[in-house]
Amino acid sequence: MFFSDRRTILMCASMYLLVFSISTIRAETPEWRLITIFQPYDEALAEVFAEADTTWTEHWTPTDDERHLIAEALGEAVLDPSFEFHRGRSENRDLGWALVLDEVGLHEPITHLILVGPDQRVSEVRVLVFRETRGDEIKRPRFLRQFRGKSLDGRLHVGRDIDGVTGATLSSRAIVRGVRKALTLVELHYSER
């Protein structure tokens, strides 16, 4: 009888610890760890270069001097060790550069694609992956269309040149930073060529 009671107590204690552990893990896992994939990376690249006869990727690892120029142009340090420029060509016509960048919103990076045309103006912006609980309204075409035709000559500030999304100010700013970064990278890396 004692063994049976002891066994019951141990089973109850084990169940309690299991339930407590699960609830603790769930309570400690922030909601912003949820990931929403709006469009896979490869699919987005295929769509923006749909008319291309040829596509390729060019890699750039900036030197310390180049990194300093990037930071100076953006007004903040850039921690990315290297960059990928996706390119496309159709009948010997350059289709521009597509960059897939991550910029932090509130807590987590927002992965987005910026297509920069041969005239070094934004052709298109797409949100690919969103990792926050709020602010995913930035994926709406109404917000993203505002970037078309923007260049480094123009201003890119939320609230002045770009209408931010209500309730998604930090996410809106993340996209603006990404667009500014893409335009800067294209200008610094390709203007000298």
GUSEKE-308660 format. One record per atom (N, C-alpha, C): residue number from 1; atom name; x, y, z. Coordinates in pm, whole numbers. Atoms other than C-alpha are relative to their C-alpha. Layout:
<pts>
{pt NUM; CA; {X; Y; Z}};
...
</pts>
This chain:
<pts>
{pt 1; N; {82; -119; 0}};
{pt 1; CA; {0; 0; 0}};
{pt 1; C; {86; 126; 0}};
{pt 2; N; {-88; -114; -8}};
{pt 2; CA; {279; 241; 87}};
{pt 2; C; {65; 26; -136}};
{pt 3; N; {-63; -13; 131}};
{pt 3; CA; {451; 172; -245}};
{pt 3; C; {-98; 64; -100}};
{pt 4; N; {104; -51; 90}};
{pt 4; CA; {128; 241; -431}};
{pt 4; C; {-24; 149; 25}};
{pt 5; N; {21; -142; -32}};
{pt 5; CA; {76; 571; -246}};
{pt 5; C; {121; 83; -41}};
{pt 6; N; {-122; -71; 35}};
{pt 6; CA; {436; 671; -298}};
{pt 6; C; {9; 16; -153}};
{pt 7; N; {-2; -3; 146}};
{pt 7; CA; {411; 585; -665}};
{pt 7; C; {-99; 105; -52}};
{pt 8; N; {101; -99; 39}};
{pt 8; CA; {96; 798; -698}};
{pt 8; C; {51; 141; 25}};
{pt 9; N; {-56; -133; -34}};
{pt 9; CA; {266; 1089; -526}};
{pt 9; C; {107; 38; -100}};
{pt 10; N; {-106; -29; 97}};
{pt 10; CA; {567; 1062; -758}};
{pt 10; C; {-57; 31; -138}};
{pt 11; N; {64; -26; 129}};
{pt 11; CA; {343; 1045; -1064}};
{pt 11; C; {-65; 138; -2}};
{pt 12; N; {64; -133; -9}};
{pt 12; CA; {147; 1350; -949}};
{pt 12; C; {104; 111; -2}};
{pt 13; N; {-107; -99; -3}};
{pt 13; CA; {467; 1538; -876}};
{pt 13; C; {62; 16; -139}};
{pt 14; N; {-56; -5; 135}};
{pt 14; CA; {605; 1446; -1218}};
{pt 14; C; {-92; 74; -95}};
{pt 15; N; {97; -67; 86}};
{pt 15; CA; {287; 1560; -1390}};
{pt 15; C; {-2; 151; 29}};
{pt 16; N; {-1; -140; -40}};
{pt 16; CA; {292; 1887; -1194}};
{pt 16; C; {123; 69; -60}};
{pt 17; N; {-123; -58; 55}};
{pt 17; CA; {655; 1951; -1297}};
{pt 17; C; {-9; 15; -152}};
{pt 18; N; {14; -6; 144}};
{pt 18; CA; {575; 1872; -1659}};
{pt 18; C; {-91; 116; -41}};
{pt 19; N; {94; -108; 31}};
{pt 19; CA; {275; 2107; -1667}};
{pt 19; C; {63; 136; 32}};
{pt 20; N; {-66; -125; -39}};
{pt 20; CA; {471; 2377; -1483}};
{pt 20; C; {107; 37; -102}};
{pt 21; N; {-107; -26; 98}};
{pt 21; CA; {765; 2342; -1726}};
{pt 21; C; {-58; 50; -131}};
{pt 22; N; {60; -39; 127}};
{pt 22; CA; {543; 2365; -2032}};
{pt 22; C; {-58; 141; 10}};
{pt 23; N; {59; -133; -14}};
{pt 23; CA; {356; 2668; -1900}};
{pt 23; C; {108; 107; 15}};
{pt 24; N; {-109; -95; -15}};
{pt 24; CA; {682; 2837; -1804}};
{pt 24; C; {66; 27; -134}};
{pt 25; N; {-62; -18; 132}};
{pt 25; CA; {833; 2776; -2147}};
{pt 25; C; {-91; 84; -88}};
{pt 26; N; {95; -75; 81}};
{pt 26; CA; {518; 2904; -2317}};
{pt 26; C; {-4; 147; 44}};
{pt 27; N; {6; -137; -51}};
{pt 27; CA; {510; 3212; -2091}};
{pt 27; C; {126; 77; -37}};
{pt 28; N; {-126; -69; 31}};
{pt 28; CA; {876; 3288; -2167}};
{pt 28; C; {23; 16; -149}};
{pt 29; N; {-16; -12; 144}};
{pt 29; CA; {840; 3249; -2544}};
{pt 29; C; {-81; 118; -50}};
{pt 30; N; {73; -118; 45}};
{pt 30; CA; {754; 3592; -2678}};
{pt 30; C; {-81; -29; -125}};
{pt 31; N; {85; 18; 117}};
{pt 31; CA; {474; 3613; -2931}};
{pt 31; C; {71; 43; -127}};
{pt 32; N; {-63; -51; 121}};
{pt 32; CA; {702; 3802; -3170}};
{pt 32; C; {93; -101; -64}};
{pt 33; N; {-80; 105; 64}};
{pt 33; CA; {889; 3480; -3238}};
{pt 33; C; {-79; -71; -109}};
{pt 34; N; {79; 57; 108}};
{pt 34; CA; {605; 3386; -3469}};
{pt 34; C; {48; 61; -131}};
{pt 35; N; {-51; -46; 128}};
{pt 35; CA; {712; 3411; -3830}};
{pt 35; C; {-109; -13; -104}};
{pt 36; N; {95; 3; 109}};
{pt 36; CA; {484; 3502; -4117}};
{pt 36; C; {78; 19; -130}};
{pt 37; N; {-67; -8; 130}};
{pt 37; CA; {622; 3430; -4463}};
{pt 37; C; {-105; 43; -102}};
{pt 38; N; {93; -51; 98}};
{pt 38; CA; {438; 3645; -4715}};
{pt 38; C; {35; -50; -140}};
{pt 39; N; {-44; 51; 129}};
{pt 39; CA; {647; 3531; -5009}};
{pt 39; C; {140; -58; 15}};
{pt 40; N; {-135; 57; -6}};
{pt 40; CA; {944; 3295; -5040}};
{pt 40; C; {98; 83; -82}};
{pt 41; N; {-111; -78; 56}};
{pt 41; CA; {1273; 3459; -5131}};
{pt 41; C; {16; -28; -151}};
{pt 42; N; {-23; 36; 140}};
{pt 42; CA; {1325; 3267; -5459}};
{pt 42; C; {-118; 40; -89}};
{pt 43; N; {120; -36; 77}};
{pt 43; CA; {967; 3325; -5575}};
{pt 43; C; {-3; 151; -26}};
{pt 44; N; {-1; -146; 17}};
{pt 44; CA; {997; 3701; -5518}};
{pt 44; C; {104; 42; -103}};
{pt 45; N; {-104; -34; 99}};
{pt 45; CA; {1323; 3719; -5715}};
{pt 45; C; {-43; -40; -140}};
{pt 46; N; {46; 46; 131}};
{pt 46; CA; {1173; 3516; -5998}};
{pt 46; C; {-106; 95; -56}};
{pt 47; N; {106; -91; 46}};
{pt 47; CA; {874; 3753; -6015}};
{pt 47; C; {55; 136; -41}};
{pt 48; N; {-50; -134; 36}};
{pt 48; CA; {1072; 4079; -6013}};
{pt 48; C; {89; -4; -124}};
{pt 49; N; {-80; 15; 122}};
{pt 49; CA; {1298; 3943; -6288}};
{pt 49; C; {-68; -94; -99}};
{pt 50; N; {77; 92; 86}};
{pt 50; CA; {1021; 3760; -6477}};
{pt 50; C; {33; 17; -147}};
{pt 51; N; {-29; -22; 141}};
{pt 51; CA; {1113; 3921; -6809}};
{pt 51; C; {147; -18; -35}};
{pt 52; N; {-144; 13; 23}};
{pt 52; CA; {1486; 3850; -6770}};
{pt 52; C; {34; -125; -82}};
{pt 53; N; {-56; 114; 73}};
{pt 53; CA; {1671; 3629; -7016}};
{pt 53; C; {110; -64; 85}};
{pt 54; N; {-113; 44; -81}};
{pt 54; CA; {1962; 3607; -6775}};
{pt 54; C; {-10; 62; 138}};
{pt 55; N; {-8; -52; -137}};
{pt 55; CA; {1985; 3642; -6398}};
{pt 55; C; {128; -51; 63}};
{pt 56; N; {-119; 40; -72}};
{pt 56; CA; {2286; 3627; -6171}};
{pt 56; C; {7; 77; 130}};
{pt 57; N; {-19; -65; -131}};
{pt 57; CA; {2403; 3727; -5825}};
{pt 57; C; {144; 45; 13}};
{pt 58; N; {-133; -54; -26}};
{pt 58; CA; {2698; 3948; -5740}};
{pt 58; C; {14; 24; 149}};
{pt 59; N; {-28; -15; -143}};
{pt 59; CA; {2854; 3948; -5392}};
{pt 59; C; {98; 115; 21}};
{pt 60; N; {-89; -110; -34}};
{pt 60; CA; {3019; 4246; -5229}};
{pt 60; C; {30; -5; 149}};
{pt 61; N; {-45; -10; -138}};
{pt 61; CA; {3222; 4239; -4910}};
{pt 61; C; {77; 132; 10}};
{pt 62; N; {-65; -132; -4}};
{pt 62; CA; {3301; 4604; -4837}};
{pt 62; C; {128; -1; 84}};
{pt 63; N; {-121; -21; -78}};
{pt 63; CA; {3646; 4703; -4721}};
{pt 63; C; {-35; 91; 118}};
{pt 64; N; {24; -90; -113}};
{pt 64; CA; {3680; 4904; -4400}};
{pt 64; C; {-31; 142; -47}};
{pt 65; N; {25; -134; 53}};
{pt 65; CA; {3696; 5226; -4604}};
{pt 65; C; {-139; 9; -62}};
{pt 66; N; {134; 2; 61}};
{pt 66; CA; {3385; 5129; -4801}};
{pt 66; C; {-108; -6; 108}};
{pt 67; N; {96; 11; -111}};
{pt 67; CA; {3208; 5035; -4479}};
{pt 67; C; {-18; 137; 68}};
{pt 68; N; {6; -135; -59}};
{pt 68; CA; {3292; 5381; -4341}};
{pt 68; C; {-86; 91; -89}};
{pt 69; N; {81; -82; 92}};
{pt 69; CA; {3142; 5544; -4654}};
{pt 69; C; {-148; -36; 10}};
{pt 70; N; {140; 44; -14}};
{pt 70; CA; {2824; 5336; -4618}};
{pt 70; C; {-59; 58; 129}};
{pt 71; N; {47; -50; -130}};
{pt 71; CA; {2792; 5429; -4250}};
{pt 71; C; {-20; 151; -4}};
{pt 72; N; {10; -146; 11}};
{pt 72; CA; {2852; 5794; -4329}};
{pt 72; C; {-124; 40; -81}};
{pt 73; N; {115; -31; 84}};
{pt 73; CA; {2588; 5794; -4603}};
{pt 73; C; {-132; -30; 70}};
{pt 74; N; {124; 40; -68}};
{pt 74; CA; {2329; 5617; -4386}};
{pt 74; C; {-18; 65; 137}};
{pt 75; N; {8; -59; -133}};
{pt 75; CA; {2412; 5790; -4060}};
{pt 75; C; {-3; -103; 111}};
{pt 76; N; {-6; 107; -99}};
{pt 76; CA; {2452; 5457; -3882}};
{pt 76; C; {93; -110; -48}};
{pt 77; N; {-89; 110; 35}};
{pt 77; CA; {2693; 5165; -3873}};
{pt 77; C; {-78; -112; -66}};
{pt 78; N; {60; 113; 69}};
{pt 78; CA; {2618; 4874; -4102}};
{pt 78; C; {75; -125; 43}};
{pt 79; N; {-62; 119; -56}};
{pt 79; CA; {2683; 4536; -3944}};
{pt 79; C; {4; -118; -96}};
{pt 80; N; {0; 110; 97}};
{pt 80; CA; {2614; 4315; -4247}};
{pt 80; C; {143; -23; -50}};
{pt 81; N; {-137; 24; 46}};
{pt 81; CA; {2942; 4143; -4339}};
{pt 81; C; {15; 11; -152}};
{pt 82; N; {-5; -9; 146}};
{pt 82; CA; {2855; 4133; -4710}};
{pt 82; C; {-142; 20; -54}};
{pt 83; N; {128; -26; 63}};
{pt 83; CA; {2578; 4204; -4957}};
{pt 83; C; {-11; -78; -129}};
{pt 84; N; {28; 69; 126}};
{pt 84; CA; {2416; 4019; -5247}};
{pt 84; C; {-87; 91; -87}};
{pt 85; N; {76; -77; 98}};
{pt 85; CA; {2299; 4208; -5553}};
{pt 85; C; {-50; -100; -104}};
{pt 86; N; {59; 87; 100}};
{pt 86; CA; {2062; 4004; -5767}};
{pt 86; C; {-23; 85; -124}};
{pt 87; N; {5; -78; 124}};
{pt 87; CA; {2076; 4116; -6128}};
{pt 87; C; {-82; -72; -105}};
{pt 88; N; {74; 58; 111}};
{pt 88; CA; {1872; 4062; -6440}};
{pt 88; C; {24; 79; -126}};
{pt 89; N; {-18; -65; 130}};
{pt 89; CA; {1907; 4135; -6809}};
{pt 89; C; {-99; -63; -98}};
{pt 90; N; {91; 46; 104}};
{pt 90; CA; {1659; 4110; -7095}};
{pt 90; C; {41; 63; -132}};
{pt 91; N; {-43; -48; 131}};
{pt 91; CA; {1783; 4138; -7455}};
{pt 91; C; {101; 114; 12}};
{pt 92; N; {-108; -98; -24}};
{pt 92; CA; {2095; 4325; -7341}};
{pt 92; C; {-46; 127; 69}};
{pt 93; N; {50; -115; -77}};
{pt 93; CA; {1880; 4565; -7135}};
{pt 93; C; {11; -34; 148}};
{pt 94; N; {-18; 20; -144}};
{pt 94; CA; {1978; 4596; -6768}};
{pt 94; C; {-134; 20; 70}};
{pt 95; N; {126; -10; -75}};
{pt 95; CA; {1683; 4533; -6534}};
{pt 95; C; {20; 51; 142}};
{pt 96; N; {-26; -58; -132}};
{pt 96; CA; {1853; 4669; -6223}};
{pt 96; C; {51; -100; 101}};
{pt 97; N; {-52; 75; -112}};
{pt 97; CA; {1938; 4530; -5884}};
{pt 97; C; {-111; -32; 99}};
{pt 98; N; {94; 36; -107}};
{pt 98; CA; {1730; 4341; -5628}};
{pt 98; C; {83; -37; 122}};
{pt 99; N; {-67; 32; -125}};
{pt 99; CA; {1849; 4334; -5270}};
{pt 99; C; {-103; -50; 100}};
{pt 100; N; {86; 52; -107}};
{pt 100; CA; {1694; 4128; -4993}};
{pt 100; C; {70; 35; 130}};
{pt 101; N; {-62; -51; -122}};
{pt 101; CA; {1761; 4300; -4662}};
{pt 101; C; {-88; -29; 121}};
{pt 102; N; {69; 12; -128}};
{pt 102; CA; {1667; 4257; -4297}};
{pt 102; C; {23; 128; 78}};
{pt 103; N; {-8; -118; -87}};
{pt 103; CA; {1589; 4564; -4089}};
{pt 103; C; {-90; -26; 120}};
{pt 104; N; {74; 27; -123}};
{pt 104; CA; {1473; 4543; -3728}};
{pt 104; C; {-115; 98; 15}};
{pt 105; N; {117; -81; -32}};
{pt 105; CA; {1122; 4666; -3651}};
{pt 105; C; {2; 30; 148}};
{pt 106; N; {2; -19; -146}};
{pt 106; CA; {1029; 4656; -3282}};
{pt 106; C; {105; -89; 66}};
{pt 107; N; {-94; 95; -61}};
{pt 107; CA; {1222; 4342; -3184}};
{pt 107; C; {79; -81; -102}};
{pt 108; N; {-55; 97; 94}};
{pt 108; CA; {1292; 4130; -3489}};
{pt 108; C; {18; 60; -139}};
{pt 109; N; {-20; -49; 136}};
{pt 109; CA; {1415; 4174; -3844}};
{pt 109; C; {-122; -24; -90}};
{pt 110; N; {102; 11; 103}};
{pt 110; CA; {1170; 4232; -4127}};
{pt 110; C; {76; -20; -130}};
{pt 111; N; {-70; 30; 125}};
{pt 111; CA; {1293; 4070; -4448}};
{pt 111; C; {-81; 60; -115}};
{pt 112; N; {68; -62; 113}};
{pt 112; CA; {1210; 4272; -4756}};
{pt 112; C; {92; 10; -120}};
{pt 113; N; {-72; -8; 127}};
{pt 113; CA; {1310; 4294; -5119}};
{pt 113; C; {-19; 140; -56}};
{pt 114; N; {5; -131; 63}};
{pt 114; CA; {1396; 4624; -5284}};
{pt 114; C; {57; -16; -140}};
{pt 115; N; {-46; 3; 139}};
{pt 115; CA; {1419; 4637; -5663}};
{pt 115; C; {35; 142; -40}};
{pt 116; N; {-50; -130; 43}};
{pt 116; CA; {1630; 4929; -5781}};
{pt 116; C; {22; -8; -151}};
{pt 117; N; {-11; 1; 146}};
{pt 117; CA; {1598; 5008; -6151}};
{pt 117; C; {134; 52; -48}};
{pt 118; N; {-127; -47; 57}};
{pt 118; CA; {1886; 5090; -6387}};
{pt 118; C; {21; 150; 17}};
{pt 119; N; {-11; -144; -23}};
{pt 119; CA; {1808; 5460; -6326}};
{pt 119; C; {30; 32; 147}};
{pt 120; N; {-28; -8; -144}};
{pt 120; CA; {1890; 5396; -5956}};
{pt 120; C; {-116; 63; 78}};
{pt 121; N; {122; -36; -71}};
{pt 121; CA; {1531; 5462; -5851}};
{pt 121; C; {-71; -129; 39}};
{pt 122; N; {72; 118; -48}};
{pt 122; CA; {1313; 5222; -5656}};
{pt 122; C; {-110; -36; -99}};
{pt 123; N; {105; 50; 88}};
{pt 123; CA; {1098; 5010; -5885}};
{pt 123; C; {-108; -71; 79}};
{pt 124; N; {97; 79; -76}};
{pt 124; CA; {936; 4792; -5624}};
{pt 124; C; {58; -36; 137}};
{pt 125; N; {-36; 48; -134}};
{pt 125; CA; {940; 4696; -5255}};
{pt 125; C; {-101; -107; 39}};
{pt 126; N; {86; 109; -45}};
{pt 126; CA; {802; 4370; -5117}};
{pt 126; C; {43; -43; 140}};
{pt 127; N; {-30; 58; -131}};
{pt 127; CA; {779; 4244; -4759}};
{pt 127; C; {-9; -151; -17}};
{pt 128; N; {-6; 145; 18}};
{pt 128; CA; {885; 3879; -4760}};
{pt 128; C; {-31; -75; 130}};
{pt 129; N; {17; 71; -128}};
{pt 129; CA; {903; 3773; -4393}};
{pt 129; C; {-20; 103; 111}};
{pt 130; N; {32; -89; -112}};
{pt 130; CA; {749; 3941; -4089}};
{pt 130; C; {3; -82; 128}};
{pt 131; N; {-22; 78; -122}};
{pt 131; CA; {842; 3832; -3735}};
{pt 131; C; {-55; 66; 126}};
{pt 132; N; {56; -71; -115}};
{pt 132; CA; {650; 4070; -3507}};
{pt 132; C; {-147; -38; 17}};
{pt 133; N; {142; 28; -21}};
{pt 133; CA; {301; 4041; -3356}};
{pt 133; C; {-88; 110; -58}};
{pt 134; N; {77; -113; 51}};
{pt 134; CA; {191; 4382; -3481}};
{pt 134; C; {80; 72; -107}};
{pt 135; N; {-67; -83; 100}};
{pt 135; CA; {264; 4603; -3776}};
{pt 135; C; {11; -63; -137}};
{pt 136; N; {-13; 64; 131}};
{pt 136; CA; {230; 4359; -4064}};
{pt 136; C; {-79; 71; -110}};
{pt 137; N; {71; -79; 101}};
{pt 137; CA; {10; 4615; -4239}};
{pt 137; C; {97; 66; -99}};
{pt 138; N; {-99; -58; 93}};
{pt 138; CA; {333; 4741; -4398}};
{pt 138; C; {8; -79; -131}};
{pt 139; N; {-4; 79; 123}};
{pt 139; CA; {288; 4464; -4654}};
{pt 139; C; {-104; 48; -102}};
{pt 140; N; {107; -47; 88}};
{pt 140; CA; {-11; 4646; -4802}};
{pt 140; C; {56; 84; -116}};
{pt 141; N; {-47; -73; 118}};
{pt 141; CA; {37; 4782; -5155}};
{pt 141; C; {-5; 152; 17}};
{pt 142; N; {13; -145; -18}};
{pt 142; CA; {-82; 5129; -5049}};
{pt 142; C; {125; 59; 67}};
{pt 143; N; {-121; -47; -67}};
{pt 143; CA; {219; 5165; -4817}};
{pt 143; C; {121; -17; -91}};
{pt 144; N; {-120; 31; 78}};
{pt 144; CA; {475; 5000; -5046}};
{pt 144; C; {9; 79; -131}};
{pt 145; N; {-1; -79; 125}};
{pt 145; CA; {373; 5194; -5361}};
{pt 145; C; {67; 136; 18}};
{pt 146; N; {-59; -132; -25}};
{pt 146; CA; {499; 5514; -5197}};
{pt 146; C; {148; 7; -35}};
{pt 147; N; {-144; 2; 24}};
{pt 147; CA; {857; 5403; -5258}};
{pt 147; C; {37; 5; -148}};
{pt 148; N; {-29; 2; 144}};
{pt 148; CA; {828; 5375; -5637}};
{pt 148; C; {50; 135; -47}};
{pt 149; N; {-58; -122; 55}};
{pt 149; CA; {1045; 5627; -5812}};
{pt 149; C; {90; 75; 96}};
{pt 150; N; {-87; -69; -98}};
{pt 150; CA; {1230; 5726; -5493}};
{pt 150; C; {146; -27; -34}};
{pt 151; N; {-144; 12; 20}};
{pt 151; CA; {1602; 5787; -5520}};
{pt 151; C; {70; 63; 119}};
{pt 152; N; {-75; -64; -109}};
{pt 152; CA; {1878; 5908; -5293}};
{pt 152; C; {-9; 151; -8}};
{pt 153; N; {17; -145; 13}};
{pt 153; CA; {1817; 6257; -5432}};
{pt 153; C; {-120; 49; 80}};
{pt 154; N; {122; -35; -74}};
{pt 154; CA; {1472; 6255; -5273}};
{pt 154; C; {17; -32; 147}};
{pt 155; N; {-6; 26; -145}};
{pt 155; CA; {1399; 6238; -4904}};
{pt 155; C; {-80; -124; 31}};
{pt 156; N; {68; 121; -44}};
{pt 156; CA; {1296; 5922; -4730}};
{pt 156; C; {-15; 3; 152}};
{pt 157; N; {27; -9; -144}};
{pt 157; CA; {1147; 5995; -4389}};
{pt 157; C; {-147; -30; 25}};
{pt 158; N; {138; 29; -39}};
{pt 158; CA; {837; 5850; -4228}};
{pt 158; C; {-60; 125; 62}};
{pt 159; N; {69; -118; -53}};
{pt 159; CA; {589; 6128; -4156}};
{pt 159; C; {20; 124; -85}};
{pt 160; N; {-24; -114; 88}};
{pt 160; CA; {737; 6365; -4412}};
{pt 160; C; {-20; -39; -146}};
{pt 161; N; {4; 42; 139}};
{pt 161; CA; {792; 6186; -4741}};
{pt 161; C; {-76; -131; -20}};
{pt 162; N; {67; 130; 2}};
{pt 162; CA; {644; 5848; -4659}};
{pt 162; C; {-104; -1; 111}};
{pt 163; N; {106; 13; -100}};
{pt 163; CA; {310; 5803; -4484}};
{pt 163; C; {16; -135; 69}};
{pt 164; N; {-15; 123; -77}};
{pt 164; CA; {373; 5549; -4209}};
{pt 164; C; {-135; -66; 22}};
{pt 165; N; {121; 75; -29}};
{pt 165; CA; {122; 5283; -4118}};
{pt 165; C; {-34; 21; 147}};
{pt 166; N; {43; -23; -138}};
{pt 166; CA; {-78; 5367; -3805}};
{pt 166; C; {13; -129; 80}};
{pt 167; N; {-21; 118; -85}};
{pt 167; CA; {22; 5130; -3526}};
{pt 167; C; {118; -83; -44}};
{pt 168; N; {-116; 75; 50}};
{pt 168; CA; {326; 5016; -3724}};
{pt 168; C; {114; 96; -33}};
{pt 169; N; {-101; -103; 26}};
{pt 169; CA; {561; 5312; -3696}};
{pt 169; C; {139; -59; -11}};
{pt 170; N; {-135; 58; 4}};
{pt 170; CA; {872; 5106; -3618}};
{pt 170; C; {19; -90; -121}};
{pt 171; N; {-7; 84; 120}};
{pt 171; CA; {794; 4860; -3896}};
{pt 171; C; {12; 87; -124}};
{pt 172; N; {-9; -94; 113}};
{pt 172; CA; {742; 5151; -4137}};
{pt 172; C; {140; 57; -11}};
{pt 173; N; {-137; -54; 0}};
{pt 173; CA; {1076; 5299; -4035}};
{pt 173; C; {101; -105; -45}};
{pt 174; N; {-91; 108; 41}};
{pt 174; CA; {1245; 4960; -4085}};
{pt 174; C; {3; -12; -152}};
{pt 175; N; {5; 9; 147}};
{pt 175; CA; {1127; 4949; -4447}};
{pt 175; C; {71; 121; -62}};
{pt 176; N; {-68; -120; 52}};
{pt 176; CA; {1243; 5308; -4505}};
{pt 176; C; {152; -16; 12}};
{pt 177; N; {-144; 22; -16}};
{pt 177; CA; {1587; 5219; -4363}};
{pt 177; C; {53; -97; -105}};
{pt 178; N; {-42; 99; 100}};
{pt 178; CA; {1605; 4917; -4593}};
{pt 178; C; {6; 59; -139}};
{pt 179; N; {0; -63; 132}};
{pt 179; CA; {1513; 5122; -4900}};
{pt 179; C; {119; 95; -13}};
{pt 180; N; {-114; -94; 3}};
{pt 180; CA; {1767; 5390; -4812}};
{pt 180; C; {132; -77; -11}};
{pt 181; N; {-122; 81; 4}};
{pt 181; CA; {2031; 5120; -4753}};
{pt 181; C; {20; -59; -140}};
{pt 182; N; {-12; 59; 133}};
{pt 182; CA; {1958; 4948; -5087}};
{pt 182; C; {47; 104; -102}};
{pt 183; N; {-39; -105; 92}};
{pt 183; CA; {1983; 5276; -5280}};
{pt 183; C; {145; 43; 22}};
{pt 184; N; {-139; -39; -34}};
{pt 184; CA; {2306; 5367; -5099}};
{pt 184; C; {99; -105; -47}};
{pt 185; N; {-90; 108; 41}};
{pt 185; CA; {2465; 5027; -5163}};
{pt 185; C; {17; -3; -151}};
{pt 186; N; {-9; -1; 146}};
{pt 186; CA; {2382; 5039; -5533}};
{pt 186; C; {85; 118; -47}};
{pt 187; N; {-76; -118; 42}};
{pt 187; CA; {2518; 5392; -5566}};
{pt 187; C; {149; -15; 32}};
{pt 188; N; {-142; 8; -38}};
{pt 188; CA; {2841; 5328; -5374}};
{pt 188; C; {73; -111; -73}};
{pt 189; N; {-70; 114; 62}};
{pt 189; CA; {2918; 4991; -5530}};
{pt 189; C; {6; 9; -151}};
{pt 190; N; {6; 2; 146}};
{pt 190; CA; {2817; 5055; -5890}};
{pt 190; C; {29; 134; -67}};
{pt 191; N; {-24; -131; 65}};
{pt 191; CA; {2869; 5429; -5948}};
{pt 191; C; {144; 12; -48}};
{pt 192; N; {-141; -10; 38}};
{pt 192; CA; {3246; 5384; -5968}};
{pt 192; C; {32; -90; -119}};
{pt 193; N; {-28; 95; 108}};
{pt 193; CA; {3216; 5104; -6226}};
{pt 193; C; {-31; 61; -135}};
</pts>
